[in-house]
Amino acid sequence: MERGFAQMTWYVARRLAISFLVLLGISAVVFFLLHLVSDSPGRVVLGQRASPEAVAAFNQEHGFDRPVVAQYVGYLDQLAHGDLGRSYKLNEDVGTLLWQNAGRSAMLSAAGLVLALLIAVPLGILQAVRRNRFVDRAATAASYVLYATPSFLLGLILIAVFSQALPIFPAEASQSHSPWVVFTDPRAMALPVITLAVTSVAIFSQYQRSSALDQLGQDYIRVARAKGLPERLILTRHLLRNACLPLITLVGTLVPTLLAGNLIVESLFNYPGLGLLFLNSLQREDYPVLLAYTLIGGVLTVAGNFVADLVVAVADRRIELSK
């Protein structure tokens, strides 16, 4: 037991170190790319009509006249102290802006992810059990169509059908600032959540199908059937756990995709979250907000992979913690 604990501790420490280096690299790439886009924030903030003297004074006051490497080091120091900068256009702390919108986006993503998994996991196993039959072929065809459909087009179709032709749900998401609006006003949030979930279902179900097919050919499934165990018990107790392990890793890697999906869905349904904040900041050329949003995507990507690796390492004893 002690050896196992020591191995797990070393495994977690190595993963954390790698995650830190990856985040450092992401911050450097994003910072320098934005610097290439706009090497004079003063011109962006003050406008094209501002005098060169005013622009130079602004850049000097905020340290933008220093070498870009020095600016990056200063930015890392800000991040180390929890300072994400200040919005040029809104004149508000970026961390406050993100915090005000993060809860709503997180709950929207969580609701879409949970709905997708609740549909995709049993559907993928059903496809594997009914391989090459009508259910499997129909679900596979539908998955390909849905996967190829852009989320904004899917959202427009849902609005046209369920908001206009059949006025069941409103076309606009709830404007409440509560992060729990997904539960308190499910009717208003139905179309955004469904739009987020449908594309993920197309990915998850096919991934689950492939994993389940692989597990159905394993010896432990044959032994369980030879013992005369009911098929339902074999699928739920033996197959489900092992077949879901690859899906756990996939979910971890798709966390930033949910963030990008939020951008489209929130814009389409006018939902006040991080995605809508990013789009508005992009139109205003508010680079501190854009930089912070991109870093959040990087953090979520690294965190999702870290958690997925950790869960798989705990659930699957075959994983060698020394590697």
N, C-alpha and C positions, 0 to 999 in steps of 0.2 A: 504493500500500500504506500509506504514512504517513497519507494523508488518511483511508483506511478505518479505520485504528487510532484516529485522533483522533476520528472520528465515533462509533466504538463506545465509546470511553472516555467521551465526553460523554453518550451514550445511557445507559450504565451509571450514571454519576454522577447524572443526572436521575432515573432509576428508584430509586436508593438514597435520594435526598432525599425523593421522594414516599412511599416505603415508610416512612421514618422519621416523617413527618408523620401517616401513617395509623396507625401503631403508637401514636404519642402520643395521637391522638384515641381509639383503642380503650381505652387505659389510663385515660383520663379518664372515659369513659362508664361503664366497668365499675366503677371506683372509686366514683364518685358514686352509681351504682345500688345497690351494696352498702351504701353509707353510708345510703341511704334505707331499705333493708331493716332495717338494724340500726345505729342511731346510738349505741348503748351496748354496745360489745363486752364490757365488764366484766360486764354482766348475762348475756350469752350464756355467757361463760367460767365465771363463778362460780355461775350458776344462779339460778332465780327466788327461792330462799329466802335468798339473800345479802342482807345489810343494805345500805341505801343508802350508808352510810359506806364499806363495803368496796368496793362498785362504784365509787364516786367516787374512792377511792384507787387502784384498778386503772387506771381511765381516765386519771387524772392521771399515774401512773407511766409509762404507755405513750404519753402524748401525745394520747389520744383526747378530751381536754377542749378541745383547741385548735380554732379554726375549720376547717371542712372543707377549705378551700383550702390552709391551712397544712399540714394533714395530707397532702394530695395532693402538695404540693411536697416534703415530707419523704419520701413514698413514692417519688417520682421519684429523689430523692437515694439512697435505698436501692437502687433498681434500677440506678442508675449504678455503684454499688459491688458489684453482683452479689448483693445481699441481697434475697431474695424474702419475707423475714419468717419468723415462727416459728409453728408450728401451736399453736393454743390448747389443743386437746384432747390431742394426742399429745406435746406439749412437745418437738418436734423441729424442726430447721431445714427449712423448706419446700423449699428447693433440694435438700437431701439426699433428702427423700421423693420428689420428682419424679425425681431422677436414678436412684434405686433401682428405679423402675418404668418409666422411659421406654424403656429398651432392650427390654423385653418387649413393650410396646405398639407400638414402632416395627417390630419384626420381624414381629409379627402383622399390622400394616397393610401392610407391604411384601409379605409372602407373599400376602395377599388381593389386593393391587393387581396383582402380577405374574401371578397365576393368572387374574385377570379380563382382563388385557390379552392374555395368551396365547390365551384363548378368544375374546375379543370382536373382535380385529383381523382374524383370518382369517374369522370368522363374518360380520362386517360386509361384507368384500369379497366373500365368497361370495354374500351376499344381493344385493349390487349387481349382480354378474355374472348372477345368476339372478333378476333383478327380476321380480316379479309371478308367479313360479312357486311350486310347492308349498313348496320349502325357504324361500323368502323369506317367504311368508305364515305358515308355521308358526313360524318364528323370530320374526317380528314379533309374532304373537299371544302367544307365550311370554314375550317381553320385556315386553309390556304387563302381563301377569299378574304377573310377578316384580317389576316396578317398583312395582306397586300393593300388593304384599304387604309389610307391615311386617317389618323384620329380626327382631324378637323372635318373631313368628309363624312366620317361615321357620325360625328356629332350633329352635323347639318341634316343628315338623313333622319336621325332620331328626333330632331326638332320638327322636321317636316311631317313626320308620321305621328308622333305622340304629343306634339304640342299644337300643330295646326290642323292636320287631317282628323286626328282623334285627340281633342283637347283634354288629355289626361294629366299631363305634367306641364308646368310653366316652362317657357323657353329660356328664362333667365334664372340663374341660381339665386339662392337666398342671399340677401345683402347684410345679413346679421354678422356682427364681428365676433360672435362667440365661436370658439373652435368646435363646440359640440353641436353645431347646427346640422351636421349630418344626421344626428339622432333626433334632435328637437324639431326639425322640419324636413323629414325624409322625402316628402312629395316634391319640394323645391330642389332637393339635391339628387333626385333619382337619376335624371339624365346625365349630369356630370359624372356620377359614380359609375353608371353603366358604361359610359363612353371610355372611361379609364380601364374598366374591368375587361371589356370585350376583347381588346387587342391582346391583353395578357393571357386571357383564356386560350386564345389561339396558339400562343407560344407554349404555355404550361402544359396543355393537354397533350400535345405531340411529344413534348419532352417526357412527360409522365408515361405515355404509351410506350415509348422506346425503352425506358427504364423498366417498366413492368414486364415487357416482353423478354428482356434479358433475364429478369429474376424468375420468370416462369420456367425457364430452361435449366434452372439450377437444381442441384441434387436435393436440397432440403425441401423443395416443393414436391419433388417426386416421392420422397420418403413420407412426407405428410399425407399425400394422397394414397400411398400404399398402405398407410395405417388406417385408412378409412375415415379420416377427419372430414367433417362437412366442408364443402367448397367455400361457404361464407366464412367459416372460421379460418381457413387457409388464407383467404384473401385479406381479411382484416387483421389477423394476428401475426401472420408470417410474411406475407407479401408486402403489405402497406408500408411498414417501417423501412425495409430495405429499398423499396422502389422510390421512396420519397427522398432518400439521401441526396441523389444528384439534383433534385428539384430545389433542395435547400440552398445548394451552392448557386444555382441559377437565380433564385430570388435575391440572394445577396448581391450578385453582379448587376441586377436590373434596378437597384435602388435609384441610381441617377437617371435611368430611363423614366421612372415614375416622376422625377422632378421635371424632366423635359416634357413629359405628358401633361403635367400640371400646367405648364406654361401655355400649351395649346388649349387645354380644356378650360382653364380659368379665363383666358382671353375670349374664347368662344361663348361661354356662359356668363361672362362679366362677374366672375367670382373673386372677391377681394382676398388674394393670397400672394404667396411669393412669386408665382408665375406672372401674375398681372403686374406686380411691382417691378419685376425685371423688364417686362415689355415697355412699361411706361418710362422706366429709367433709360432703356435703350433709345427710345424716341427723344428723350431729353439729353442724351449723351452724358448721363450722370455716372461717370466711371467708377467712383468709389462703391456705389451700389452694385454695379455690374461685376466688379472684382470680387466683392464679398459674396455675391450670389454664386459665382463660378467656384469660389473656394468651398462653399457649402456643398456644391455638387461633388467636388473632389473628396471632401471629408466623408460624405455619405457613401461614395464609392468604396473608399478604403475601409470605412467602418462596416459596410455591408459584407465585404469580402472577409474581413477579420472575424466577424460574428459567424458567418457561414462556415469558415474553416474551423472555428472553435466548436461549433455544434456538431459538425461532421466528425471531428476528432474524438469528441465525447461519445457520439452515437455509434461510430464504426471502430471497433477494436482493431481492425486490420490496418488502420492508419499508423505509420511509424512516426512517432513524435520526434525522433532524432533527426529527421530530414526536414 
